């Protein structure tokens, strides 16, 4: 459990530094609060799916439900990435064209 906690939380400082690098220091408080809000939304949705699974299935089914969420998440990521590329608005291109505030 300790190893999982260390691994799970180890990438957030790097992610936050990357977000600050994209939007700049002046917008950092807004972007970091949105990042934290969506992190907690993901945690709560995961808990809700787990609770729903425990109500309607058994504990042994939690792994299967978690495994089913992986391809669904990958499909969502690939779909949104393809749509973003079709619009020609990758994050790096946005960051280069954003004026400093």
Secondary structure as GFF3:
##gff-version 3
##sequence-region A 1 101
A	DSSP	alpha_helix	2	10	.	.	.	ID=ss1
A	DSSP	alpha_helix	12	23	.	.	.	ID=ss2
A	DSSP	alpha_helix	28	56	.	.	.	ID=ss3
A	DSSP	three_ten_helix	59	61	.	.	.	ID=ss4
A	DSSP	alpha_helix	62	87	.	.	.	ID=ss5
A	DSSP	alpha_helix	91	97	.	.	.	ID=ss6
###
